[in-house]
């Protein structure tokens, strides 16, 4: 992955469709931006949105994939394995095949639950993986692990050269509650191994905190079910005139509908993003009635992905927020899930999305207005917010 990623449930940066909901995951290991008055203003479409999920890569012949899986099953072989081989050769770098259990687990994750040990990881250098967050009450927290601890191996496998998405996959294992995992940890000069037991955990993707200067910090770690409305509620309950620091760092994505709802907290309707599915152009709109006056700064980094990038792009392109941080991940392709003959699910890229100003995100990411990384990013973002009149 890269500079950051969400908790273990994010698996890899790839999108997942739930029912008729348009999703952007990346993984998915789970950005912000500037439309002017020239952009279309229109109320959000009320009809169900056809269900692609946003990620990146080429396209796959879905009919051919079905044939390959069916023929493998007819020969007594694994249809899932044949589909995986087919997708891996297709050039669709975000294409993926899930067995039924994996897909069910991933859908549960989008509802705000996952199986793991309750920690998030990030790359802190070419060969360095650090714990970025520890979920309160989870197995990792009970074992005393802390943000900043270096993770060097999982079940004896060194992780320094792995992407964050690969580390997340190891942490989740098979998604079986009660299964054990052994982590090798470094803290300063101390080195030790910790054996933890995976558990079913609920995520808390939105945290709200009042800052010393009167501004309100809203941190969104993923766009799972209900996240968008929680962001809207946090904005509505913020004191009059208080600025908002929207922290999207390490946000690995989630449900597009939730990102659009979150955008509606800051926009009075209008365009959030456009996308294409097999060449057909479509659009996503914010609802009307958002707070368009309150000072807003969005904080992003290389772990800001897919749905979070879509929100970032909408706020930045429409001039609603000043964006601070480092270039976002760059995951912006539309995927459609297909059920295979054996019940497994293949997610295949069918198009790409763009920000309101027409900028492609896939493979490029979003460059913030103020490029600044490291531990001082939040402090600088707060300074920018204060300069906008968002702090005392």
C-alpha positions in Angstrom: 0.0 0.0 0.0 1.9 3.1 1.0 2.0 5.7 3.7 -1.1 4.5 5.5 -4.0 2.1 5.7 -7.1 1.3 7.6 -7.5 -1.5 10.1 -7.2 -5.1 9.1 -10.7 -5.3 7.6 -9.5 -3.2 4.6 -7.5 -6.1 3.2 -6.3 -4.8 -0.1 -7.2 -1.6 -1.8 -10.0 -2.9 -3.9 -13.7 -2.0 -4.1 -16.7 -4.0 -3.1 -20.3 -3.8 -4.2 -23.0 -4.2 -1.6 -26.4 -4.6 -3.1 -27.1 -1.5 -5.2 -24.6 0.6 -3.4 -21.7 2.1 -5.3 -18.5 1.3 -3.4 -14.9 2.5 -3.4 -12.6 0.6 -1.3 -9.1 0.5 -1.7 -8.7 -1.4 0.1 -8.0 -1.4 -0.6 -6.2 -1.0 1.9 -9.2 2.5 1.7 -8.4 12.5 -0.2 -9.9 17.0 -1.5 -11.0 19.8 -4.1 -12.4 22.9 -6.4 -15.5 23.3 -8.5 -16.4 26.7 -9.6 -19.8 28.0 -10.5 -19.3 26.6 -14.0 -19.9 23.0 -12.7 -23.4 21.5 -13.0 -25.7 22.1 -10.1 -28.4 19.5 -9.7 -30.2 17.6 -7.0 -29.0 14.1 -6.3 -30.6 11.4 -8.4 -33.1 9.5 -6.3 -33.1 6.3 -8.4 -30.9 3.4 -7.2 -27.3 3.8 -8.5 -26.0 0.9 -10.5 -23.5 -0.8 -8.4 -19.8 -0.5 -9.5 -17.0 -0.2 -6.9 -14.1 2.1 -7.6 -10.5 0.9 -8.0 -7.9 0.7 -10.8 -6.7 -1.2 -13.8 -7.7 -2.7 -17.2 -10.8 -4.6 -18.1 -11.7 -8.3 -18.1 -14.0 -10.2 -20.5 -16.6 -11.3 -17.9 -18.2 -13.9 -20.2 -14.8 -15.5 -20.8 -14.1 -15.5 -17.0 -17.4 -17.4 -16.4 -16.5 -20.0 -19.1 -13.0 -20.6 -17.6 -14.5 -21.1 -14.1 -17.2 -23.4 -15.4 -14.8 -25.5 -17.5 -12.5 -25.9 -14.5 -15.3 -27.1 -12.3 -16.4 -29.5 -15.0 -12.9 -31.0 -15.0 -13.1 -31.4 -11.2 -10.8 -28.5 -10.6 -11.3 -25.3 -8.5 -13.3 -22.7 -10.4 -12.1 -20.1 -7.9 -8.5 -20.9 -8.6 -9.0 -20.8 -12.4 -10.7 -17.5 -12.1 -7.9 -16.1 -10.0 -5.4 -17.2 -12.6 -7.5 -15.7 -15.4 -7.8 -12.3 -13.6 -4.1 -12.2 -12.6 -3.2 -12.5 -16.3 -5.7 -10.0 -17.5 -3.8 -6.8 -16.7 -6.6 -5.7 -14.3 -4.3 -4.8 -11.4 -7.2 -4.3 -9.0 -9.2 -7.3 -10.2 -9.7 -9.8 -7.5 -11.5 -13.1 -6.8 -13.0 -13.8 -3.3 -14.4 -17.1 -2.2 -17.8 -17.0 -0.5 -16.4 -16.7 3.0 -14.0 -14.0 2.2 -16.6 -12.0 0.4 -19.1 -12.3 3.3 -16.3 -11.1 5.6 -15.6 -8.2 3.4 -19.3 -7.2 3.3 -19.5 -7.4 7.1 -16.5 -5.0 7.2 -18.4 -2.5 5.2 -21.1 -2.7 7.9 -18.5 -1.7 10.4 -17.2 -5.1 11.8 -14.1 -7.2 11.0 -12.0 -10.0 12.4 -8.5 -9.1 13.5 -6.4 -7.9 16.4 -7.4 -4.2 16.3 -4.4 -2.4 14.8 -3.7 -0.3 11.8 -0.3 -0.3 10.0 1.6 2.2 7.8 4.8 2.4 5.9 7.3 4.5 7.7 10.2 3.9 5.2 11.1 1.6 2.4 11.5 -1.4 4.7 9.8 -0.2 7.8 6.2 -0.9 8.9 4.8 0.8 12.0 1.6 0.5 14.0 -0.3 3.7 13.3 -3.4 3.1 15.4 -4.6 0.6 18.1 -8.2 0.0 18.6 -9.3 0.4 22.3 -10.4 -2.8 23.9 -9.0 -5.0 21.1 -6.4 -7.8 21.4 -3.5 -5.5 20.4 -4.5 -2.9 23.0 -4.9 -5.5 25.7 -1.3 -6.7 24.9 0.0 -3.2 25.4 0.9 -2.5 21.8 1.1 1.2 20.9 1.2 3.5 17.9 4.8 3.9 16.8 5.8 0.3 17.6 7.6 -1.2 14.7 6.1 -4.4 13.3 8.9 -6.6 11.8 7.3 -10.0 11.3 3.9 -11.7 11.3 3.9 -15.5 12.1 7.6 -15.5 11.4 7.3 -13.8 8.0 9.3 -10.5 7.7 7.1 -7.7 6.6 9.6 -4.9 5.9 9.5 -5.4 2.2 5.7 -6.0 2.0 3.1 -3.4 1.0 0.7 -2.4 3.8 -2.1 -4.2 2.0 -0.1 -7.4 2.2 0.6 -6.8 5.9 -3.1 -6.2 6.5 -3.9 -9.5 4.7 -1.5 -11.3 7.0 -3.0 -9.7 10.1 -6.5 -10.7 9.1 -5.5 -14.2 8.2 -8.6 -16.2 7.3 -10.9 -14.0 9.2 -11.5 -16.7 11.8 -12.3 -15.4 15.4 -10.2 -17.2 17.9 -7.3 -18.0 15.5 -3.8 -17.0 16.8 -1.2 -14.7 15.3 2.3 -14.0 16.4 3.8 -10.5 15.9 7.4 -9.5 16.2 7.6 -6.0 17.7 10.3 -3.5 18.2 10.0 -0.5 20.5 13.2 1.5 20.9 15.8 -1.1 21.8 13.3 -3.6 23.0 12.4 -6.5 20.8 9.8 -9.2 21.6 7.1 -11.4 20.1 3.5 -11.2 21.0 0.9 -13.9 20.3 -2.6 -12.6 20.0 -6.0 -14.2 19.4 -8.1 -12.7 16.6 -11.5 -11.4 17.6 -14.6 -10.0 16.0 -14.3 -6.2 16.4 -16.6 -3.3 15.7 -15.0 -0.3 14.0 -15.5 3.3 15.0 -14.7 5.1 11.8 -15.6 8.7 13.0 -14.1 10.4 16.0 -14.8 14.0 17.0 -12.7 16.2 19.2 -12.8 19.9 20.2 -9.4 21.5 19.8 -7.8 24.0 22.1 -8.4 26.9 19.8 -12.1 26.1 19.4 -12.0 24.3 16.1 -13.4 20.8 15.7 -11.4 17.8 14.5 -13.4 15.2 12.7 -11.3 12.1 11.9 -12.8 9.6 9.4 -10.8 6.3 9.1 -13.1 4.5 6.6 -16.5 5.0 4.9 -18.4 2.1 6.4 -22.2 2.1 6.8 -23.5 5.1 8.6 -20.2 7.1 8.4 -21.6 9.9 6.2 -24.5 10.7 8.5 -22.1 10.7 11.5 -20.0 13.3 9.7 -23.1 15.4 9.0 -24.2 15.2 12.6 -20.7 16.2 13.8 -20.8 19.3 11.5 -24.3 20.2 12.6 -23.4 20.0 16.3 -20.2 22.0 16.0 -20.3 25.4 17.7 -21.3 28.3 15.4 -18.3 29.7 13.6 -16.0 26.9 14.6 -13.8 25.7 11.8 -13.6 22.0 10.9 -10.3 20.0 10.4 -11.4 16.9 8.4 -8.7 14.3 8.9 -8.7 11.7 6.1 -5.2 10.4 6.5 -5.0 6.7 6.3 -8.6 6.4 5.2 -8.7 3.4 2.9 -12.1 4.1 1.4 -15.4 2.2 1.7 -18.9 2.9 0.4 -19.2 5.7 -2.2 -22.7 6.5 -1.0 -21.3 7.3 2.5 -18.6 9.5 1.0 -21.3 11.4 -1.0 -23.3 11.8 2.2 -20.2 13.2 4.0 -19.7 15.6 1.1 -23.3 16.8 1.7 -22.3 18.0 5.1 -20.2 20.7 3.4 -21.9 21.3 0.0 -25.2 22.6 -1.0 -25.9 19.9 -3.6 -24.0 19.7 -6.9 -21.5 17.4 -8.4 -19.3 15.1 -6.3 -17.8 12.9 -9.0 -18.4 11.5 -12.5 -17.6 7.9 -13.5 -18.1 5.6 -16.5 -19.3 2.0 -16.6 -18.5 0.3 -19.9 -18.3 3.7 -21.6 -21.6 5.0 -20.2 -21.1 8.3 -18.3 -22.7 8.7 -14.9 -22.5 11.1 -11.9 -22.8 11.3 -8.2 -24.3 14.3 -6.5 -24.4 15.7 -3.0 -27.6 16.5 -1.2 -28.6 20.1 -0.7 -28.5 21.9 2.6 -24.8 21.5 3.7 -22.8 24.0 5.6 -21.0 26.0 2.9 -19.7 28.8 5.1 -17.8 27.2 8.0 -14.0 27.2 7.5 -12.8 23.8 6.4 -9.3 22.2 6.0 -8.9 18.6 4.8 -5.8 16.7 5.9 -4.7 13.9 3.6 -1.7 11.6 2.9 -0.6 8.6 0.8 -3.0 6.4 2.7 -6.0 8.4 1.6 -7.7 6.2 -0.9 -10.7 5.7 -3.2 -13.9 6.9 -1.5 -11.8 9.3 0.6 -10.1 10.6 -2.5 -13.5 11.1 -4.1 -14.5 13.3 -1.1 -11.2 15.1 -1.2 -11.6 15.8 -4.9 -15.1 17.1 -4.5 -14.1 19.5 -1.7 -11.0 20.7 -3.4 -12.3 21.1 -6.9 -15.4 23.0 -5.7 -13.3 25.4 -3.6 -14.9 24.3 -0.4 -11.8 23.2 1.5 -8.1 23.9 1.7 -6.3 20.6 1.4 -3.1 19.9 3.4 -0.7 16.9 3.5 0.8 14.7 0.8 -0.4 13.3 -2.5 -3.2 10.8 -2.0 -2.9 7.1 -3.1 -4.5 7.3 -6.5 -7.2 4.6 -6.6 -10.0 5.6 -8.9 -11.4 2.8 -11.1 -14.9 1.4 -11.2 -15.3 -2.3 -10.4 -18.3 -4.5 -10.9 -18.7 -7.7 -8.9 -19.6 -10.9 -10.8 -20.8 -14.1 -9.1 -19.0 -17.2 -10.6 -20.5 -20.6 -11.0 -19.1 -21.9 -7.7 -20.4 -18.9 -5.7 -17.1 -17.0 -5.5 -17.1 -13.4 -6.5 -14.8 -11.7 -9.0 -14.4 -7.9 -8.9 -13.6 -6.6 -12.3 -12.7 -3.1 -13.5 -15.2 -1.6 -15.8 -14.4 2.2 -15.8 -12.9 5.1 -13.9 -14.1 8.1 -11.9 -13.1 11.8 -12.1 -13.3 14.7 -9.7 -15.9 17.5 -10.4 -13.3 19.5 -12.4 -12.6 16.4 -14.6 -9.3 15.3 -13.1 -8.5 11.6 -13.2 -7.5 10.1 -9.8 -6.5 6.6 -10.8 -2.7 6.2 -10.7 -2.2 9.9 -10.0 -3.8 10.7 -6.7 -4.7 14.2 -5.6 -1.9 16.8 -4.8 -3.1 18.9 -1.9 -3.0 22.7 -1.9 -0.3 22.7 0.7 2.1 19.8 0.4 3.4 18.9 3.8 4.2 15.5 5.4 5.5 14.2 8.7 4.5 14.8 12.2 4.0 18.5 11.8 1.2 18.2 9.2 -1.6 18.4 11.6 -0.1 21.4 13.4 0.3 23.2 10.1 -3.3 22.3 9.0 -4.6 23.8 12.3 -2.6 27.0 11.5 -4.2 27.1 8.1 -7.6 26.6 9.6 -7.0 29.4 12.1 -6.0 31.7 9.2 -9.3 31.0 7.6 -11.1 32.1 10.7 -11.8 28.7 12.0 -10.1 29.0 15.4 -9.9 31.5 18.2 
